[in-house]
Amino acid sequence: MRPHRAYSPGLTGVLSHRESHHLLEVLRVRVGDRFTVFDAEREALAEVVDLGPPVRYRILEERRPEREVGVEVVLYVALLKGDKLGEVVRGATELGATRIQPLITRHSVPKEMGEGKLKRLQTIAVEAAKQSGRLRVPEVLPPIPLKAVPEVPQGLVAHVGASRRVREVLDPEKPLALAVGPEGGFAEEEVALLEDKGFIPVTLGRRILRAETAALALLALCTSGEGR
């Protein structure tokens, strides 16, 4: 079994309450046990020196593995019903997104997000980074209206009416912004607005995908599939 990974910004030698609780109550660690700590730039093999709480550790060996995509990848995704946005955040973290920006769109059923929901999504991102071996935990930001999306150097928007494929337009060396609509998709005028901001409409194939599936399919094509 792989050593447990704990998120510890700055590798300060002290774990957060949440991470300490998991090590103490779930894994039942003892002084001298080893595990992995990581932050946005590095990871290290660590040894428990004090159970606290909080758990304190010392670094035994520092590492800088290359597990990131190599460019900034921002995922703009419309607010979704139920737990679907949590599924997107988990998968997007595993696939290499560096920032996840929820959007308020015409066809979004939810039109807002409470602070509790946002914190839960941020926690999901941390847990997904721990599981997938990433160093960087993507930002999960409060929702913004579609019109607030900035102009981008390279953007792709999933759109049922598009004909171009990801591999035909993607430059894997440039920062990337991806946009995916809600259950009913983006309205035509919303697609036009995104095009004005630098997004190119692309197809995800002949089948109609659920919103949460479309977000992860587009991201996978750009970060680990045929687009790179």
VENLIN-V369365 format. One record per backbone hydrogen bond with DSSP energy under -0.5 kcal/mol. CO is the residue of the C=O (numbers start at 0). NH is the residue of the N-H. If there is no record, write none. Layout:
((CO	NH) (CO	NH))
This chain:
((3	35) (5	7) (5	37) (7	10) (12	56) (15	19) (16	20) (17	21) (18	22) (19	23) (20	24) (20	25) (21	25) (21	26) (22	28) (29	32) (32	47) (34	45) (35	5) (36	43) (37	7) (41	38) (42	62) (43	36) (44	59) (44	60) (45	34) (46	57) (47	31) (49	55) (54	14) (55	48) (55	49) (57	46) (60	44) (62	42) (64	66) (71	175) (72	97) (72	98) (73	75) (73	177) (74	76) (74	100) (75	179) (76	102) (80	83) (82	86) (83	87) (84	88) (85	89) (86	90) (87	91) (88	92) (89	93) (90	94) (91	95) (91	96) (92	95) (97	138) (98	74) (98	100) (99	101) (99	140) (100	76) (101	143) (102	78) (102	104) (103	145) (104	107) (113	117) (114	118) (115	119) (116	120) (117	121) (118	122) (119	123) (120	124) (121	125) (122	126) (123	127) (124	128) (125	129) (126	130) (127	131) (128	132) (128	133) (135	137) (138	99) (138	140) (140	101) (143	103) (144	147) (145	148) (153	176) (154	199) (155	178) (156	201) (158	161) (163	202) (164	167) (164	168) (165	168) (165	169) (169	171) (170	173) (175	73) (176	155) (177	75) (178	157) (179	77) (181	184) (186	189) (186	190) (187	191) (188	192) (189	193) (190	194) (191	195) (192	196) (193	196) (193	198) (194	197) (196	151) (197	154) (199	156) (201	158) (206	208) (209	213) (210	214) (211	215) (212	216) (213	217) (214	218) (215	219) (216	220) (217	221) (218	222) (219	223) (219	224) (220	226) (224	227))
